[in-house]
Amino acid sequence: MSSLKLDSLKLFQHVVAQGGITQAADFLAMPKSSVSRKMKELEEAFNVKLISRSARYFALTEAGEIFYARSLDVLSQVEVLEQEMAVHRQEIAGKISILCVSPLLKCLGEHLREFCRQYPGIELEFHAQEVVERNIPKRRFDLLIQLEKPVISNLIARTIGDMYADYYASPDYLAEFGCPTEPEELLSHKLIFRELSQDQLKQWWFQDPVRVMDLGPASMTVVDSSDMALTLARQGFGIAMLPDIQVIPALQDKELVPLFGQRHRRCLPVNLVYHDREHIPRRVRLLIDFLTVNFAEAAAKYSLPQR
């Protein structure tokens, strides 16, 4: 059987209700030939005769009677489904307040636009999430998108993937202060440290072997913004740990140089953070599921190749 269109079912019902093809064509302001053709296509689709055609009278065949009764049921169910979906669409509406660091927003922007196209009733409201400890208590939010785990312990975090970060400096800085070959040499360099909270330990992580290094003895510029860390690194203020997604343009423009031959790249989990697992609004749940499904594709466009 070929595909059946709802419009054909509706037209068939009009033919029956009006008592013939000519009458239905007049009622619908359609050419009689178009109505006749569609009825013929409907019969051919089911390989059965539905209408007894005669110049004197209009009648349904036995198959036509069955088809008509069933088509009434089908269209009635479709109408109920349309009404339910209309209610569903109304429920998927409202505002979602999002805290997000700008690099992640850049990564997810294309997919967030697609989400808005799929759910036009949802309005996204973005706020810069640069200092978690300061922003979260003061600003009501529905969803926090951030690298690493949340600082506030009473929040729920769902990891949707990973991004990588590495250590960078400008050519001018390296020309003046030299290029470190091992992490321990960083303590004698100028560092740019992004602080998430006032009580955060000033540490960086290294691989091969895995270890954490206290940066306390180093000369340090502390910032609370990833964009500020990138800007200062470009301007030669010191060495910074920056995510791939942020540094790609600076690497292309040769404004930054990766250190340690990528031996100490750090894997950073990307988390969706929210308040309540059980009472989360439906629109927020839809966004969480959408980002979970699409994050890997989004992140792949902004990852540096591994050596």
Secondary structure as UniProt FT lines:
FT   HELIX           6..18
FT   HELIX           21..28
FT   HELIX           32..46
FT   STRAND          51..53
FT   STRAND          58..60
FT   HELIX           62..91
FT   STRAND          94..100
FT   HELIX           102..118
FT   TURN            120..121
FT   STRAND          122..128
FT   HELIX           132..138
FT   STRAND          143..147
FT   TURN            153..154
FT   STRAND          156..169
FT   HELIX           171..177
FT   HELIX           183..188
FT   STRAND          190..194
FT   TURN            198..199
FT   STRAND          203..206
FT   TURN            207..210
FT   STRAND          211..214
FT   TURN            216..217
FT   STRAND          219..223
FT   HELIX           226..234
FT   TURN            235..236
FT   STRAND          239..243
FT   HELIX           244..252
FT   TURN            253..254
FT   STRAND          257..258
FT   HELIX           260..262
FT   TURN            263..264
FT   STRAND          266..274
FT   HELIX           282..300
FT   TURN            301..302
//
